[in-house]
């Protein structure tokens, strides 16, 4: 039970950091919207992502938004079942981060019909610019990275 309390704590911290940073960006810092250079390779901007990663599967209507919310909930539920069953600490942390990030972005889709993104790193890969992202996206990315590390470590010990 203690591990599930930790998992819930991580999920809630990710959601709180994500939603509070987005509220600050929307209602204070980016009012009015503009580009704020932070470092030569980093800007704070306000963008709305109507799709999933890299803008794929754009949802411009109710059914599209509903589909993306349903997909995110289904994935989060599946990861939640995996989380419930695991006793591995690294796996617990990684799954909690992914679930927290997914829920943070689900909240945006339900509130605004799109996800608030505001961190823009000047990275170009094969002629494409890396899209702006947010705290939830960062938590998902770190969570997936930890998941890959956990999987590699587990295979090495088998």
Helices and strands as residue ranges (DSSP letters): H 2-24, I 25-29, E 36-39, E 42-49, G 53-55, H 62-85, H 89-112, E 115-121, E 124-125, E 128-129, H 135-157
